[in-house]
Amino acid sequence: MPTEKKKMLAGELYDPRDPELVAARERARELVRLYNRTAATDRESRLLLLDELFGEVGEEPTVEPPVRCDYGDQISVGDRFFANFGCVFLDVCAIEFGDRCLLGPSVHVYTATHPLDAVERAEGKEYGKPVTVGDDVWIGGQAVLNPGVEVGDRSVVASGAVVTRDVPDDVVVRGNPAEVVRELD
């Protein structure tokens, strides 16, 4: 029988109260606490903590504190990734960022979701869907990426946009729900 963690990673209903998952979240919260308390000039400590917290880290990442996440090890960031202040990553499934992605302040990326059926939801189970962001993407401040979306290479997500479905390559999206408003050359 699969563990709750295996169910979670597979995008199946799982129980987040499982002791293994609780311990993993506590580990992530401690690493996040340490990261958020680093000095702006302590780049070495920040890199070591990101390497321990995130699943994969490319060259020259910058993540401005404070940052929040559920587990951390489901997050992969490519080369020269930049996340501004206050970003939140609910990483019950994979969150993958390509190279040279830029996140404005308070960007939220959610893979966690809940059953629509109230009875199932009341049982406390949840599930997730991965989020993938291509190379050279810019996500404006306070944008939200919902579970299961993919953002194509070189696209721009405007500030405050709520992305509820996939974004193609080379476009600008804005609004709630986010809609393509411009194609990029």
Accessible surface in RSA format (square Angstrom, percent):
REM  Atomic radii and reference values for relative SASA: ProtOr
REM  Chains: A
REM  Algorithm: Lee & Richards
REM  Probe-radius: 1.40
REM  Slices: 20
REM RES _ NUM      All-atoms   Total-Side   Main-Chain    Non-polar    All polar
REM                ABS   REL    ABS   REL    ABS   REL    ABS   REL    ABS   REL
RES MET A   1   218.13 113.0 137.09  90.7  81.04 193.0 109.08  92.7 109.04 144.5
RES PRO A   2    71.52  52.1  60.07  54.8  11.45  41.6  66.37  54.8   5.16  32.1
RES THR A   3    64.20  45.7  56.19  57.0   8.00  19.1  61.91  83.2   2.29   3.5
RES GLU A   4    33.11  19.0  31.24  23.6   1.87   4.5  11.19  21.6  21.92  17.9
RES LYS A   5    53.72  26.2  53.72  33.0   0.00   0.0  19.71  17.7  34.01  36.2
RES LYS A   6   133.94  65.3 128.30  78.7   5.64  13.4  74.64  67.2  59.30  63.2
RES LYS A   7    34.32  16.7  33.63  20.6   0.70   1.7  12.95  11.7  21.37  22.8
RES MET A   8     0.47   0.2   0.47   0.3   0.00   0.0   0.47   0.4   0.00   0.0
RES LEU A   9    77.04  42.9  53.47  38.3  23.57  59.3  53.83  37.8  23.22  62.5
RES ALA A  10    69.02  63.5  30.01  46.3  39.00  88.7  42.88  60.4  26.14  69.2
RES GLY A  11    25.87  31.9   0.00   N/A  25.87  31.9   8.34  22.9  17.52  39.2
RES GLU A  12    87.54  50.3  81.65  61.8   5.89  14.0  36.93  71.4  50.61  41.3
RES LEU A  13    68.69  38.3  57.73  41.3  10.96  27.6  57.73  40.5  10.96  29.5
RES TYR A  14     0.05   0.0   0.04   0.0   0.01   0.0   0.01   0.0   0.04   0.0
RES ASP A  15    31.53  22.1  31.53  31.4   0.00   0.0   5.01  11.8  26.52  26.4
RES PRO A  16    21.78  15.9  21.63  19.7   0.15   0.5  21.78  18.0   0.00   0.0
RES ARG A  17   149.45  62.7 134.60  68.6  14.85  35.3  74.51 101.8  74.93  45.4
RES ASP A  18    32.19  22.5  26.86  26.7   5.33  12.6   5.97  14.0  26.22  26.1
RES PRO A  19   107.84  78.6  98.63  89.9   9.21  33.5 103.69  85.6   4.15  25.8
RES GLU A  20    87.32  50.1  75.85  57.4  11.47  27.3  44.71  86.5  42.60  34.8
RES LEU A  21     0.17   0.1   0.17   0.1   0.00   0.0   0.17   0.1   0.00   0.0
RES VAL A  22    49.94  32.9  49.70  45.0   0.23   0.6  49.82  43.3   0.11   0.3
RES ALA A  23    56.58  52.0  50.13  77.4   6.45  14.7  51.70  72.8   4.88  12.9
RES ALA A  24    24.65  22.7  18.54  28.6   6.12  13.9  23.37  32.9   1.28   3.4
RES ARG A  25    49.40  20.7  49.40  25.2   0.00   0.0  13.62  18.6  35.79  21.7
RES GLU A  26   108.81  62.5 102.16  77.3   6.65  15.8  42.84  82.9  65.96  53.9
RES ARG A  27   104.39  43.8  94.64  48.2   9.75  23.2  64.28  87.8  40.11  24.3
RES ALA A  28     0.00   0.0   0.00   0.0   0.00   0.0   0.00   0.0   0.00   0.0
RES ARG A  29   118.36  49.7 112.92  57.6   5.44  12.9  59.11  80.8  59.25  35.9
RES GLU A  30    76.10  43.7  73.07  55.3   3.03   7.2  42.97  83.1  33.13  27.0
RES LEU A  31    12.60   7.0  12.38   8.9   0.22   0.6  12.38   8.7   0.22   0.6
RES VAL A  32     6.67   4.4   6.67   6.0   0.00   0.0   6.67   5.8   0.00   0.0
RES ARG A  33   102.97  43.2  97.38  49.6   5.60  13.3  63.81  87.2  39.16  23.7
RES LEU A  34    72.50  40.4  68.64  49.1   3.86   9.7  68.92  48.4   3.58   9.6
RES TYR A  35     2.68   1.3   2.68   1.5   0.00   0.0   0.73   0.6   1.95   2.4
RES ASN A  36    33.92  23.4  13.79  13.3  20.13  48.5  13.31  32.0  20.61  19.9
RES ARG A  37   180.57  75.8 146.51  74.7  34.06  81.1  47.53  65.0 133.04  80.6
RES THR A  38    24.80  17.6   7.69   7.8  17.11  40.8  13.98  18.8  10.81  16.3
RES ALA A  39    58.67  53.9  44.83  69.2  13.83  31.5  55.10  77.6   3.57   9.4
RES ALA A  40    87.30  80.3  60.27  93.0  27.03  61.5  60.31  84.9  26.98  71.5
RES THR A  41   130.90  93.1  99.94 101.3  30.96  73.8  85.25 114.5  45.66  69.0
RES ASP A  42    53.71  37.6  47.90  47.7   5.80  13.7  15.80  37.2  37.91  37.8
RES ARG A  43    99.83  41.9  98.00  50.0   1.83   4.4  62.58  85.5  37.25  22.6
RES GLU A  44   127.90  73.4 121.94  92.3   5.97  14.2  44.88  86.8  83.02  67.8
RES SER A  45    37.77  31.9  36.15  48.2   1.62   3.7  10.74  22.9  27.03  37.9
RES ARG A  46    24.02  10.1  24.02  12.2   0.00   0.0   5.38   7.4  18.63  11.3
RES LEU A  47    58.56  32.6  58.49  41.8   0.07   0.2  58.49  41.1   0.07   0.2
RES LEU A  48   113.34  63.1 108.56  77.7   4.78  12.0 108.85  76.4   4.49  12.1
RES LEU A  49    26.84  14.9  26.52  19.0   0.32   0.8  26.84  18.9   0.00   0.0
RES LEU A  50     1.49   0.8   1.49   1.1   0.00   0.0   1.49   1.0   0.00   0.0
RES ASP A  51    88.38  61.9  68.06  67.7  20.31  48.0  24.59  57.9  63.79  63.6
RES GLU A  52    98.45  56.5  82.87  62.7  15.57  37.1  30.59  59.2  67.86  55.4
RES LEU A  53     1.92   1.1   1.84   1.3   0.08   0.2   1.84   1.3   0.08   0.2
RES PHE A  54     6.06   3.0   0.38   0.2   5.68  14.8   0.38   0.2   5.68  16.3
RES GLY A  55    41.41  51.1   0.00   N/A  41.41  51.1  14.47  39.7  26.93  60.3
RES GLU A  56   120.65  69.3 114.84  86.9   5.81  13.8  38.60  74.7  82.05  67.0
RES VAL A  57    38.34  25.2   4.93   4.5  33.40  80.5   5.89   5.1  32.44  88.0
RES GLY A  58    20.99  25.9   0.00   N/A  20.99  25.9  14.84  40.7   6.15  13.8
RES GLU A  59   121.94  70.0 119.30  90.3   2.64   6.3  40.46  78.3  81.47  66.5
RES GLU A  60   115.89  66.5 102.01  77.2  13.88  33.1  34.82  67.3  81.07  66.2
RES PRO A  61     2.85   2.1   2.67   2.4   0.18   0.6   2.67   2.2   0.18   1.1
RES THR A  62    36.18  25.7  35.88  36.4   0.30   0.7  17.68  23.8  18.49  28.0
RES VAL A  63     1.59   1.0   0.28   0.3   1.31   3.2   0.28   0.2   1.31   3.6
RES GLU A  64    40.23  23.1  39.98  30.2   0.25   0.6   1.16   2.2  39.07  31.9
RES PRO A  65    18.84  13.7  12.72  11.6   6.12  22.2  12.80  10.6   6.05  37.6
RES PRO A  66    66.40  48.4  66.09  60.2   0.32   1.2  66.17  54.6   0.23   1.4
RES VAL A  67     1.69   1.1   1.54   1.4   0.15   0.4   1.69   1.5   0.00   0.0
RES ARG A  68   127.97  53.7 127.97  65.2   0.00   0.0  49.22  67.3  78.75  47.7
RES CYS A  69     8.31   6.3   0.88   1.0   7.43  17.5   1.56   4.0   6.75   7.3
RES ASP A  70    18.37  12.9  18.37  18.3   0.00   0.0   0.96   2.3  17.41  17.4
RES TYR A  71     7.16   3.3   5.32   3.0   1.83   4.8   4.11   3.1   3.04   3.8
RES GLY A  72     0.00   0.0   0.00   N/A   0.00   0.0   0.00   0.0   0.00   0.0
RES ASP A  73    62.53  43.8  48.40  48.2  14.12  33.4  21.24  50.0  41.29  41.2
RES GLN A  74    28.76  16.1  23.00  16.8   5.77  13.7   3.92   8.4  24.84  18.8
RES ILE A  75     0.19   0.1   0.19   0.1   0.00   0.0   0.19   0.1   0.00   0.0
RES SER A  76    25.03  21.2  25.03  33.4   0.00   0.0  11.80  25.1  13.24  18.5
RES VAL A  77     5.57   3.7   0.18   0.2   5.39  13.0   1.40   1.2   4.17  11.3
RES GLY A  78    13.11  16.2   0.00   N/A  13.11  16.2  13.00  35.7   0.11   0.3
RES ASP A  79    54.25  38.0  54.16  53.9   0.09   0.2   8.78  20.7  45.47  45.3
RES ARG A  80   134.15  56.3 127.02  64.8   7.13  17.0  32.12  43.9 102.03  61.8
RES PHE A  81     1.23   0.6   0.18   0.1   1.05   2.7   0.18   0.1   1.05   3.0
RES PHE A  82    60.05  30.0  60.05  37.2   0.00   0.0  60.05  36.4   0.00   0.0
RES ALA A  83     0.00   0.0   0.00   0.0   0.00   0.0   0.00   0.0   0.00   0.0
RES ASN A  84    35.47  24.5  35.19  34.0   0.27   0.7   0.00   0.0  35.47  34.3
RES PHE A  85   111.88  56.0 111.19  68.9   0.69   1.8 111.20  67.4   0.69   2.0
RES GLY A  86    22.47  27.7   0.00   N/A  22.47  27.7  16.86  46.3   5.60  12.6
RES CYS A  87     0.54   0.4   0.39   0.4   0.15   0.4   0.39   1.0   0.15   0.2
RES VAL A  88    28.51  18.8  28.51  25.8   0.00   0.0  28.51  24.8   0.00   0.0
RES PHE A  89     0.47   0.2   0.47   0.3   0.00   0.0   0.47   0.3   0.00   0.0
RES LEU A  90    53.84  30.0  53.84  38.5   0.00   0.0  53.84  37.8   0.00   0.0
RES ASP A  91     0.00   0.0   0.00   0.0   0.00   0.0   0.00   0.0   0.00   0.0
RES VAL A  92     1.54   1.0   1.54   1.4   0.00   0.0   1.54   1.3   0.00   0.0
RES CYS A  93     3.27   2.5   2.61   2.9   0.66   1.5   2.04   5.2   1.23   1.3
RES ALA A  94    34.39  31.6  30.88  47.7   3.51   8.0  30.88  43.5   3.51   9.3
RES ILE A  95     0.00   0.0   0.00   0.0   0.00   0.0   0.00   0.0   0.00   0.0
RES GLU A  96    81.06  46.5  81.06  61.3   0.00   0.0  15.87  30.7  65.19  53.2
RES PHE A  97     8.41   4.2   0.00   0.0   8.41  21.9   0.87   0.5   7.54  21.6
RES GLY A  98    16.73  20.6   0.00   N/A  16.73  20.6  16.21  44.5   0.52   1.2
RES ASP A  99    43.25  30.3  43.10  42.9   0.16   0.4   0.88   2.1  42.38  42.3
RES ARG A 100    86.86  36.5  81.01  41.3   5.86  13.9  27.83  38.0  59.03  35.8
RES CYS A 101     0.00   0.0   0.00   0.0   0.00   0.0   0.00   0.0   0.00   0.0
RES LEU A 102    85.32  47.5  85.32  61.0   0.00   0.0  85.32  59.9   0.00   0.0
RES LEU A 103     1.68   0.9   0.00   0.0   1.68   4.2   0.83   0.6   0.85   2.3
RES GLY A 104     9.45  11.6   0.00   N/A   9.45  11.6   9.20  25.3   0.24   0.5
RES PRO A 105    64.26  46.8  64.24  58.6   0.02   0.1  64.24  53.0   0.02   0.1
RES SER A 106    36.83  31.1  34.51  46.1   2.32   5.3   8.23  17.5  28.60  40.1
RES VAL A 107     0.00   0.0   0.00   0.0   0.00   0.0   0.00   0.0   0.00   0.0
RES HIS A 108    50.84  27.8  50.84  35.3   0.00   0.0  36.85  38.0  13.99  16.3
RES VAL A 109     0.00   0.0   0.00   0.0   0.00   0.0   0.00   0.0   0.00   0.0
RES TYR A 110    56.16  26.2  56.16  32.0   0.00   0.0  34.83  26.2  21.33  26.3
RES THR A 111     0.00   0.0   0.00   0.0   0.00   0.0   0.00   0.0   0.00   0.0
RES ALA A 112    21.05  19.4  10.61  16.4  10.44  23.7  10.63  15.0  10.41  27.6
RES THR A 113    33.30  23.7  30.20  30.6   3.10   7.4   6.71   9.0  26.59  40.2
RES HIS A 114    90.99  49.7  84.59  58.8   6.41  16.4  54.28  55.9  36.71  42.7
RES PRO A 115     7.40   5.4   2.67   2.4   4.73  17.2   6.33   5.2   1.07   6.7
RES LEU A 116   170.89  95.2 149.61 107.0  21.28  53.5 149.97 105.3  20.92  56.3
RES ASP A 117    74.11  51.9  62.98  62.7  11.13  26.3  28.36  66.7  45.75  45.6
RES ALA A 118    60.88  56.0  52.91  81.7   7.96  18.1  53.15  74.9   7.73  20.5
RES VAL A 119   106.43  70.0 102.31  92.6   4.12   9.9 105.60  91.8   0.83   2.2
RES GLU A 120    71.19  40.9  71.09  53.8   0.10   0.2  21.24  41.1  49.95  40.8
RES ARG A 121   106.62  44.8  97.31  49.6   9.31  22.2  34.88  47.7  71.73  43.5
RES ALA A 122    91.21  83.9  48.90  75.5  42.31  96.2  62.16  87.5  29.05  77.0
RES GLU A 123   100.15  57.5  85.79  64.9  14.35  34.2  39.61  76.6  60.54  49.4
RES GLY A 124    30.44  37.5   0.00   N/A  30.44  37.5  25.02  68.7   5.42  12.1
RES LYS A 125    66.09  32.2  65.18  40.0   0.91   2.2  21.50  19.4  44.59  47.5
RES GLU A 126    25.85  14.8  25.85  19.6   0.00   0.0   0.12   0.2  25.73  21.0
RES TYR A 127    52.98  24.7  52.98  30.1   0.00   0.0  25.42  19.1  27.56  34.0
RES GLY A 128     1.68   2.1   0.00   N/A   1.68   2.1   0.00   0.0   1.68   3.8
RES LYS A 129    97.04  47.3  96.77  59.4   0.27   0.6  42.85  38.6  54.20  57.7
RES PRO A 130    72.27  52.7  68.45  62.4   3.82  13.9  68.45  56.5   3.82  23.7
RES VAL A 131     0.28   0.2   0.00   0.0   0.28   0.7   0.00   0.0   0.28   0.7
RES THR A 132    51.55  36.7  51.42  52.1   0.12   0.3  34.51  46.4  17.03  25.7
RES VAL A 133     2.70   1.8   0.00   0.0   2.70   6.5   0.00   0.0   2.70   7.3
RES GLY A 134    15.00  18.5   0.00   N/A  15.00  18.5  14.78  40.6   0.22   0.5
RES ASP A 135    50.34  35.3  50.10  49.9   0.24   0.6   4.28  10.1  46.06  45.9
RES ASP A 136    56.38  39.5  40.98  40.8  15.40  36.4  18.25  42.9  38.13  38.0
RES VAL A 137     0.98   0.6   0.00   0.0   0.98   2.4   0.58   0.5   0.41   1.1
RES TRP A 138   135.56  54.4 135.56  65.6   0.00   0.0 122.97  65.6  12.59  20.4
RES ILE A 139     0.08   0.0   0.08   0.1   0.00   0.0   0.08   0.1   0.00   0.0
RES GLY A 140     5.27   6.5   0.00   N/A   5.27   6.5   5.27  14.5   0.00   0.0
RES GLY A 141    14.32  17.7   0.00   N/A  14.32  17.7   8.54  23.4   5.78  12.9
RES GLN A 142   127.40  71.2 117.23  85.7  10.17  24.2  26.55  56.5 100.85  76.5
RES ALA A 143     0.01   0.0   0.00   0.0   0.01   0.0   0.00   0.0   0.01   0.0
RES VAL A 144    29.34  19.3  29.34  26.6   0.00   0.0  29.34  25.5   0.00   0.0
RES LEU A 145     0.00   0.0   0.00   0.0   0.00   0.0   0.00   0.0   0.00   0.0
RES ASN A 146    35.79  24.7  35.79  34.6   0.00   0.0  10.31  24.8  25.48  24.6
RES PRO A 147    31.94  23.3  17.65  16.1  14.28  51.9  17.65  14.6  14.28  88.8
RES GLY A 148    32.93  40.6   0.00   N/A  32.93  40.6  11.10  30.4  21.84  48.9
RES VAL A 149     2.83   1.9   2.43   2.2   0.40   1.0   2.83   2.5   0.00   0.0
RES GLU A 150    97.77  56.1  97.77  74.0   0.00   0.0  15.19  29.4  82.58  67.4
RES VAL A 151     3.43   2.3   0.00   0.0   3.43   8.3   0.15   0.1   3.28   8.9
RES GLY A 152    13.53  16.7   0.00   N/A  13.53  16.7  13.25  36.4   0.28   0.6
RES ASP A 153    44.86  31.4  44.28  44.1   0.58   1.4   1.15   2.7  43.72  43.6
RES ARG A 154   111.71  46.9 105.87  54.0   5.84  13.9  51.77  70.8  59.94  36.3
RES SER A 155     0.09   0.1   0.00   0.0   0.09   0.2   0.00   0.0   0.09   0.1
RES VAL A 156    31.44  20.7  31.44  28.5   0.00   0.0  31.44  27.3   0.00   0.0
RES VAL A 157     0.32   0.2   0.00   0.0   0.32   0.8   0.00   0.0   0.32   0.9
RES ALA A 158    27.15  25.0  21.74  33.6   5.40  12.3  27.15  38.2   0.00   0.0
RES SER A 159    84.13  71.1  60.48  80.7  23.66  54.5  35.49  75.6  48.64  68.1
RES GLY A 160    41.48  51.1   0.00   N/A  41.48  51.1  25.21  69.2  16.26  36.4
RES ALA A 161     0.15   0.1   0.00   0.0   0.15   0.3   0.08   0.1   0.07   0.2
RES VAL A 162    30.92  20.3  30.92  28.0   0.00   0.0  30.92  26.9   0.00   0.0
RES VAL A 163     0.73   0.5   0.66   0.6   0.07   0.2   0.73   0.6   0.00   0.0
RES THR A 164    65.60  46.7  40.82  41.4  24.79  59.1  37.12  49.9  28.48  43.1
RES ARG A 165   126.27  53.0 119.72  61.0   6.55  15.6  64.68  88.4  61.58  37.3
RES ASP A 166    88.87  62.3  70.17  69.8  18.71  44.2  27.46  64.6  61.41  61.2
RES VAL A 167     7.85   5.2   3.10   2.8   4.75  11.4   3.52   3.1   4.33  11.7
RES PRO A 168    72.86  53.1  60.43  55.1  12.43  45.2  72.52  59.9   0.34   2.1
RES ASP A 169    73.01  51.1  61.21  60.9  11.80  27.9  13.53  31.8  59.48  59.3
RES ASP A 170    36.96  25.9  35.62  35.4   1.35   3.2  12.43  29.2  24.54  24.5
RES VAL A 171     8.75   5.8   8.75   7.9   0.00   0.0   8.75   7.6   0.00   0.0
RES VAL A 172    25.39  16.7  25.39  23.0   0.00   0.0  25.39  22.1   0.00   0.0
RES VAL A 173     3.18   2.1   3.18   2.9   0.00   0.0   3.18   2.8   0.00   0.0
RES ARG A 174   143.14  60.1 140.60  71.7   2.54   6.0  30.48  41.7 112.66  68.3
RES GLY A 175    36.42  44.9   0.00   N/A  36.42  44.9  32.64  89.6   3.78   8.5
RES ASN A 176   116.97  80.7  81.17  78.4  35.80  86.2  19.37  46.6  97.60  94.3
RES PRO A 177    60.95  44.4  58.09  53.0   2.86  10.4  58.09  48.0   2.86  17.8
RES ALA A 178     8.26   7.6   1.59   2.5   6.67  15.2   1.59   2.2   6.67  17.7
RES GLU A 179    82.45  47.3  79.92  60.5   2.52   6.0  42.31  81.8  40.14  32.8
RES VAL A 180    73.84  48.6  48.62  44.0  25.21  60.8  48.62  42.2  25.21  68.4
RES VAL A 181    67.85  44.6  31.22  28.3  36.63  88.3  39.31  34.2  28.54  77.4
RES ARG A 182   153.66  64.5 144.40  73.6   9.26  22.0  46.97  64.2 106.69  64.7
RES GLU A 183   139.91  80.3 121.99  92.3  17.92  42.7  35.39  68.4 104.53  85.3
RES LEU A 184    49.94  27.8  35.59  25.5  14.35  36.1  36.72  25.8  13.22  35.6
RES ASP A 185   191.03 133.8 121.52 121.0  69.51 164.4  70.79 166.6 120.24 119.9
END  Absolute sums over single chains surface
CHAIN  1 A     9409.0       7927.4       1481.6       5013.7       4395.3
END  Absolute sums over all chains
TOTAL          9409.0       7927.4       1481.6       5013.7       4395.3
